[in-house]
Amino acid sequence: MTKNEKILLYYIMKIIDYCPFEDEWEDNLEKECVGFRQEGCGDCILRNIDKLED
């Protein structure tokens, strides 16, 4: 994980109170979501970061 990725994940995990994919990605959350701020959450965000571009 790069320094910039760590900074982004820190911001998301500490500042935002919910999963950034929660509203638009409902079908896949049940299959892939480990729970916001749980182990593996940051990896999921990085895998799907392109979905935040809108």
Order of alpha helices (4+ residues) and beta strands (2+ residues): alpha-alpha-alpha
